Each structure stands twice: as structure tokens, then as C-alpha cells.
Amino acid sequence: MSKNLPSPLAAIRDVFVGTALEGEREDVPSAIGYGLTLAKAAGAHLTVQSASWRLSGDDAWLGDFDYEEVAVIDRRLDALAHSIAERSAGDAAQAGLVCTTEAPSLPYPDIVSRLAAGARLHDLTILDTGPGTYDLDREMIEKALLYGGRPVIAVPSGHDAFAARRIIVAWDGSAQAARAANDALPFLHAAEAVEIVSVGDEAESDEAVPGAEFAPHLARHGVRISVNDLPKGESVAATLRTQAGLFRADMIVMGAYRHSPIREFFFGGVTRSLLRGSPTPLFLAH
């Protein structure tokens, strides 16, 4: 009698979801629902870090603010962070998942440092890309990628449930793109369709490997693969957004920060552009 083969996602044993509350009117982050449903699909342990930004720890910029009022805001954010953590634990228990939660109240720099440290201890980190007033979400993504050493899935607002039936691999021949594709193999192997997309002249190195030459590597892993070379058009990021819509992609896999984050900040870059607006979750690796 034949036995059912385990899902390729079973290679993912622990998932880390990080959130950081900056204001009292924030909705429950999409990353939590996405991470919970991904952990359920993989049969993985779920860890949720629901942090609140403690304003009273940032004395340098508070200036003449009323410290009593700031303390009240801190307590409200802390209570909200704990509420989200407790709700996450309850939802995980209903889904049959083992879940660990924490709700630290920390100054701005400590939130991102703690997040990066937590990322090192898990197979995969799930974070929101949602517009933060102080770009806290994007800094958390950047620090997790550069100092966590593990891949990150950046989840746009509204993507509250995991899906990865159709995946685009953004390929520019770089080491970062190769790392992302290999880190994403559990998802690529489980997908119904995967398309390698190379855009214009983005591969600047003479040693870059064309998408058609990279495809056999993924095919040997059992990935259902096709290759699509596209002109650059308005920009690489805009072309990837359009193609993700045409392909009906559930996820874009890409190498992050091929150029330094500082250069991307001043001159723009594909990673930064897509983090500011992506039609689908981004699987990122550096």
C-alpha cells in the first residue's frame, strides 16, 4: 500500500512572525494571519513577537512632550500588543498549532535588533510591508535580512492567508537571486507553476547566469518551471508588478538589496520599490 508523501513545506519547522505597533488605531497585521496559515500548511511551530514602540525610551526626540501623556500612550500600545499576542495564541490553538508569543515594549532601535536576533533562530520570518509612519516595518525587514541570515516573507496589507500555487522567481543572475531561489525551494517544489522572470539588462555582471541556464537546476528539484525574458520598460520593479498580475502570482521570490540599502535609499532600487508597493507577498533573501 502506497503512503502519502509529505508536503515539501514540511521542510519548514519553525516560523517567526514579527510585528511592531506604532499607533493605537492599527489593524491586526496581515503578517500574523499569513504566518499562521503558512505554519499550519507546513505543520511548523509558530512564534509571534507582537512588540510595541515605547516612546518614553526615546528621550532625545521627545523634546517638550508631556511625559505623563507619553506614558499613557505607552501603556495603551503595550495593552494592544498583548491583546494581539493573546489573540494569535488563541487562533493558533484552534488551528492545532504549537505557538509561542511575546509582547515586548521597547524603544525603536531595540525592536529591530530583537527582531533580527529572533530571525536567526527560525527557518523563516514573516513581516508586514504596510506603510508605517516612521518606516519601522521596512527597517525591520532590512535588519532581518542583513543581520538575521534567514529568508523573509514581506506581506502587503490584505494578504491575510498564505498561498503559493503560482510563483514568480525574479532572476538577475546575482548571488542574492540564487540564494533566494534555493531558500524558497520548499515553496517552489510545492507550487503548481513557477516562472523565472528576467527583466531587461538588469543582470549587469558578465558572469551572470541567464534564466534559461538556471532553470534546469530548479527542474532537477521537481519544480514545474518556465522562463520569461521581458524588456525593462518603465522600471524593473514596475515590470515585475505587471507580470505578477498577468501570471496571477501568489508570491514573488527575489534577492534583496543587491546594492546596499543606503544606495537604494538615495538612488532607488528594485527591493525598496517593491517593498513600497507589491501586488503579492515577497520572498526575500540576501
N, C-alpha and C positions, 0 to 999 in steps of 0.2 A: 504494500500500500504506500503510495507516494505521500510525502509530507509537504506541508506548505512551507515554502521558502520564506525566510524572514525578510522584512522590508529593508531596502538599502538604508532607509532612515534610521534603522536600529543601530547604525554605527555612531549615532549621536547619543551620548549617555547623559549629558547634563547641559541644560540651557539656562543662561543668565539673562534676566530682563532688568534693565536699569531705567529708572525714571527720576526726574527731578522737578519738583513743583516750584514755580516762580511766582505764581499768583493764586488768589483764592477762588477764582472763577474758572479754573482749568477743568476740562472734562477728564474722565478716566482715559489715560493714554492708550492709543491704539496698540502700542508695543506689548501691553500686558495680554490683551486678547489674542494677538498674533502669537506671542511666545507660548501661551497656554495651549493653544490648539496645535502648535508645532510640537511641543513636548508630548502631547497626547498621541500625535501621529507617530512619533519616534519611540514612545514608551520611555521617555527620559525623565530624569529628576529636574524639577523646576526651582530656580531660585529667583526671588523678586526683591530687588532693592528699591524701595519707594522712599526717596530722600526728599527733604525739604530744605530750601535755601535759607539758612539762618542769617537774617540781615544784621542782627546785633553783633555778629562776629566781624563785620566789615567796617570797623570804626573809621577807617581812613576816608571813605567816601560818603558816610552818613552825614557829616557836617553838623548842621544845626537842627537835624530832625529830632523830634521829641522821642527820647529813648523809651518812655512808657508806651507810646503808640507802637513803636517798632517791636517791643516785647510782646504786645498783644497780637500783632501780625505773625510773629514767630510762632506763638502758641497755636494760632489758628492753622497755619500751614503744617505744623507738626501733627496736629489732630487730623487734618485731611490726609497727610501722608500715611498715618497709621490706619485710617479708615480704608484707604486703597489697598494697603498691605493685607488687612484682615479680609477684605472682600476677595482679594486674589487667592488667599489661602482657602477660603470657603469654596470658590469656584473650582479650584484645583482638586479639593477633596471630592466634590460632586463628580468631577471627571475621572476620579480614580487615580490621581497623580500624587506622588510624594512631593511636597512643596516646602521650601524654606523661605521665610520672609524676614526682612529687616526694614526699619524705617528711621534711619539716622537723620538728625537735624544738624547740618554742617554749614560752615562758610563756603562760599563759592569755590575756592581752589581745592578744598578738601573733598567736595563732591566728586569732581572729575578724577582726582587722584585715587579715591576709594573705588570708583567705578573701574578704572584701568587695572587696579590690583585685583578686583573681583573677576575681570575678564580673563586673567591669566589662569584662573582656577576652573574654567569651564570650556567645553568644546566650542561653544557658540554664544555670542552676545547679541541681544535684541534691544535696539534703541529707537526712539522716535526721531523723525526729522522735523516734526511740527514746529512752526515758527515760534521760537522763544524770544521774548523781549530783549534778552541780552545774549542771544545766540548760544545759550547754555547747551541746548540739545546738540548743536553741531560741534561744539567744543568737546562734549562727551564722546561723540563719535570719533573725532580726530584723535583724542588721547587714547581711547580704547584700541584703535587701530595701530597707532605708533608705539604705544608702550604696553599694550596688552598681549601682543603676539598671537592673537587668535582672530578669526574672521568675525565680522559684524554684519547683521542684517539691519539696515536702516529702514524704518517703516513709516511711510507717509500717513497722514491723518486719514481715517476712514477705512484703512485696511486692518480690520479687527480680527480676521481669521486667516490662518495660514493656507496657502495654495501654491503649488509648484508643478502644475501639469505641463505648462509651456514656459520655457526658459530661454532667454537670450544671453549669450556669452559675448560681452563686448571685448573684442580682441584687437590689440595694437602691437602684438609681438613682444611686449615688455615682460620683465621678470615679475612685476606685480600682477599682470594679467594671467600669467602661467600659474602663479601661486593661488590666485582667486579661483581659477578653473579647477585646480586639483583639490583645494579645500572644499569646493562645492560638489565634489563627486557624488556624495550620497543623494543630493537633490537631483543632479543631472541623471544619475542612473535610474532614479525613480520616475523621472519625467516622461510624459508621452511624446514630447517633441522638444528638441533643443536646436537652436540656430546660432552658429558663430557669425557675428556681425563685425566686419572690418570696415571702418569708415575712412574714405579718402586717403590722405597722406599722413594720417596720424602716427603711423609707425615710422619714427624718424631715424632709427638706427639701421645701418646697413646689415646688421646681424639679426634684425627682427625676423621672426618666423611667420610667414603668411598663414592666414586662417586655414587654407586648404591643406597646408602641411601639418598643422596642429590637429586637424580633425581626426586623422587615423588614431592618434593617441586616445582620444575620448571614445572612439568607436570600439577600441580594444577593451574598454571598460564596460561595454554593453550600452553605451549611450546612443540613442536614436538621434543622429546628428545631420545637419545640413549646413551649408556655408553660403553667406550672402555678402558680397562686396558692394558697398554703397558709396556714392560720391559724398564729399563732405557737406555740401550745401551751406546753409546758414552757419552752422557750427556742428562739431561732433556731438555735443550734448543734445542739440535740437534734433539731429538725425536719429539718434538713439531713442529719443522720446517718441518720434513719429513711428519708427519701426516697431517699437514695443506695442504701440496701438494696433498697427497693421497685423502683427504676429499674434495679437491677443495674449501677450506675455503676462505671466503671473509674477515673474521675477527677472531682474537684470543682474547678471554676475559680472563684476568688473574689478580690475585692480585699482586701488585707491591711492591718490597722491603720488602719481608718477613723478611729478615735480613737487618741490617742497610746499607745505601748506602756506608758508609766507609768500612764495612766488604766486601761488594760486590766489591768495588774498588780494594781491596788488594787480595781477595781470589776468586773473580769471583762470579757470581750469574746468575740465570735464567733471571731476569729482565734486567740486564746490557748486557748479551749476546744477548738477542733478540732485544734490542734497537740498538745494533751494526749491526744486520742483521736479519730482519724478512721478510718472503715472503708475508706478508699481514699486514694491519693495526692492531695495538694492542689497545684493550680497556682495560685501566688500572685503578685500584682504590687501594687506600691504607687505 
